[in-house]
Amino acid sequence: MSSRTTTSDRAERKNSRTTRRTVTATVGLGAATALTITTLTWTGSDVTDNSELTATETPQAALVWSDEFDGAAGDAPDPANWNHETGDHGWGNEELQNYTASRDNSALDGEGNLVITARQEADGGYTSARLTTQNNVEHAYGRIEARIKVPTGQGVWPAFWMLGADFPDTPWPDSGEIDIMEHIGSEPGTIHGTVHGPGYSGGGGVGASYDHPDGGAFPDDFHVYAVDWTPDSITWSVDDVAYNTITPADVGGDWVFDQEFFMILNVAVGGQWPGYPDETTQFPQEMVVDYVRVYDME
């Protein structure tokens, strides 16, 4: 894609991005890397009014796991980290896509990115990919973040999210779900962050939305989507701007976010929430993931 940088440009950008946060270590991605993450905390009632955002510092964080998606173009994502969930059964939301393990739907691009591609096939059906870290990487608390360029279009539904590690033995929504980032392709300037649990699931999930601070469109560029997760709260941020925090009181005290969760990256097509593709929707659509990182908060 013509809009992507060269490998050397990308390495310089990644080092610059990491240096901005580094406190006690040289730039790197080892488990000992220590960071102080500065975020902006929401203090008003309208999350789209960024004039009410104030700067705060979170505790130091140590990188404990990451996937930087460095590999040859066409390689599969690392199977030590990622599983492919496959099928075309609607996924509980009357979605249209058939999730596959094909490299046509998920592969490294050779420039340090994972690309998940939703396609319309010759028969009119849709294929895509859904990757999870279940039984490979499961974590409780800390900062969970990914740098992603989301796709766009009516009926296109990319997400970066988590489910409780006991799922499906503990069924949804009792398992707990943390949606770090959901984007509805027909709303290019808005990102959603939500939790689901017993008594607050589906349309009753608890969360908030964040509008692009410049009035722009999130699919136009990469952004860092994150949660800072403690035993007593979850805070969502975009590009280190925190836009919502929930606590046990916000979900009626039925807090199921005190366990390990696994991560999920997927692009759905259609469904009850985003609606369905129409004549304006262009395929293929790509979700490009620069990295996924997990930090422990000290």
N, C-alpha and C positions, 0 to 999 in steps of 0.2 A: 504494500500500500504506500502510495507516494507521500503520505503525511508522516510516516514513521522516520525516526532519526537513524543514523548509522550506529553500528555497534560501539564505535569509539565515543560518539556523542552521548549515547545512552549511558556508558560507563561513567563518563565525566558528570552527567546529570545525577546518576545514582550516588556517586561519591559526594557530590555537593549537597544532595538532599540529606544524606546521613550525617555529614559534618555539621550541619546546622544544629543538630540535636546532641552531638557528642559532648560528654562531660569529662569522663575519666579514661577513655581508651582511644586509640587510633581507630580510624575508620575501618570497620570490618564487621563480620557477621558471626563471630564465634559466640559461644554460650556465655562468655564473660563480658560481652559488650554491655556497658552501662550507659543509660541515657536519662536525661531529665526532659520530660515531655511537657512543653508549654501548650496549654489549650486555652480556649476562650469559653467562659462559663455563662450560660444564659441566665439573665436576671429579670426578664420581662415576661409578658404573657403572649406576645406575638413572635413566634420563632422566625418569621421572615423579616423582622426589623433588626438588622445587624447593628444598628446604632446602640442597642442595649447590651451588646456583648462586652464582657470585661475579661481581662487576662488573669489567669491563675496558673500555678504550677502544680502538677501532679507529683507524687513521689517518684524517686528514681526507679527506672525499669531496666531489667536485664533481659536481653534477647535469649530465649530458650529454644526456639525452633523457627525455621523459615524455609520456604521454597522460593527461590529466585528464578526458577524456570529457565536456567541456563542449560542449553543443549542444542543439538543440531535441529535444523528445520525439518519438520515432519516427525520428530520423535514423539512418543507417547509421554504424557506426564508421568513422573516417577511413581511406579506401582508400590513402592515402599511407603508412599504418602497418600496416594489417591486411588480410590475404587471407582469404577463406572457402575452406576445404577442404570438399568436399561428397561425399556418397555414403553407401551403406548396405551396404558389403561386409564388415562385421565388424571392420575395422581391426586385424586380427591378434589380437584378443582375444575373438572371437565375441560382439561387442557387438550390440545390437539397434537402435540409433538410426540414422536417416537424417539426416546433417548437411546442412543447407540454407543458402542465402544469404538466406532470407526474413527480413523484419523481425519476423515472428512469433517467430523464434528468436534474433535478436540485434539490439538497437537501443539507442540512448541513451534515457534516461528523462526528460531535461529537468532533472534535479536533480544533474547532474554524475556520473552513473554509466552504465556499460555493463551491460546486463542480457542474459545468455545464458539462454534459457528452454528447458527440456526439456518436451515435451508428448506426451501420448498422443492420437493422432488418432482420428477416428470409426471408421476401419477397424481399430483396435486396435494399429496400429504406433506407433512413437515417432519424433519429430523433435527435433533440437537443433542446436547450432552449434559449430563448431571454427574458431577464428581464429588465424592465424599471422602473424609479422612477417618471414617468409622473403623475402629479396631486398629488403626495405625497411629493417629495423632488425636488424642483426647485430652482436654485441659479444663481446669477450673480456675477462674479468676485471672486477673491481669489485663493486659491490653491486647486485643485481637484486631489486626488491621490488614487491609489489602489495598493496593494501588491499582485502580481499574479504570478502563475506558469502556463505558457502557454502550450498548447498541440502542437503536431508536426505531420508532414506527408503531403504528396502531397494532395492538395485540402482541407486542414483543415485551417480555417480562424477565429481565435479568435479576439475579439475586446473589448475595453473599450472606450466608446465614448459618445457624447452628441448631442442632437437636441434642437433647439429653442422651448420654452415652448408653442408657438402658433401653432406648427405643430399638426395636418394637416390643420388647418384652414388657416395658411400661408403655402403654399405647399413648398416642397423641390425643389430647393436648397435655395429659398428665406428665408426659415426658419432659415438657418444657420446650419452647422454641424461642430463639433470639434471632430476629431478623436485623442483621447489621446494616444491610443496604438492600432495599428493593426499589426498582425503578420501573415505572409504567411508561412504555415507549411513546404514548400519546401525550405525555406530560413532560417534555424534555427539560424543563427547569426545576423539577421537584424530585427529591429523594425521600424515602420513607424508612423509619426505623421503629420496630415494634417487638413486643413480647407476647407470647401466647402461653397459656397454662390453664389449669382447671378453673372453669368459671369465667375465663376471659380469652376466648379463642375465636378464630375466624374473624367476622366483622366486629367482634367484641374485644379484639386484641388491644393492648394498651401501648401507645406510642405517640409519635409526632412526626411531622413532615418538616423538611428543610428546603427552602427555595434558594436557587442560585443567587449569591450575593450581588452579582453584577447584572442580574436579569438575563443571563445567558442560558445556554443549554449544556447539561452535563455530558451528553454524548460527544461534545466537541473536543474534549481533552481528558487526560487522566486526572483522577482525584483519589485522595486517600480516605477510605471509609473505615471507621473504627468504633469499637466500644471499649471503654474502661470499666472493668467489671470487678466489684468487690463483694464480700459476703452480704452487704447491706444495700447495694445500689448498682445500677447499670447506667452509664452515660454514653450517649452517641455523639459522634463528631464527624465532620467532613472537613478535610484539610486542616485539622487541628482546631476547628471551630466547634465547640460543644453546643448542641442545640436542644438536648433533652436529657433529663435524669429521672429514673423511676426508682422507687424504694418499695419494700414490702407493703407499706401502707397504701400505695397506689394500686395494688392488685388485691386489696382486701385481705392482706396478710397471708394468702396462700402462695408462698414464695417457693418455687421449685428450682431456683437458680443457685443451688448450693451443692452442685454435683458437677462432674466432668461432662463436657459437651464435645461433639465432633463438628467439623466444619463442612459446609456444602457450597459449591459454586455451580450455578446452572443458568440456562436461558430457556424459559418456557415460551410457548406460543399459544396464545389464547387462554381462556379460562374465565371463571366467574368475575374476577376483579378487573383484569385489564381489558376484557372484551376480546374480540376476535379480529384477525387481520381483515383488511378491506382492500379496495383497489388502490389505496394510497401506500400500502405497505410494500416495501421493496426487500427482496431477499437476494443473496444471503445477508444475515446480520451477525456481527461479531462482537463478543465481549472479550476484550484484550486485558489480561491480568499480568501486571508487571511483577508483583510479588505478593505473598501472604506471609505474615509474621506474627509470632506470639511472644509477648513479653511477660515476665513475672514482675509484679509490683513489689518493691521492698518496703 
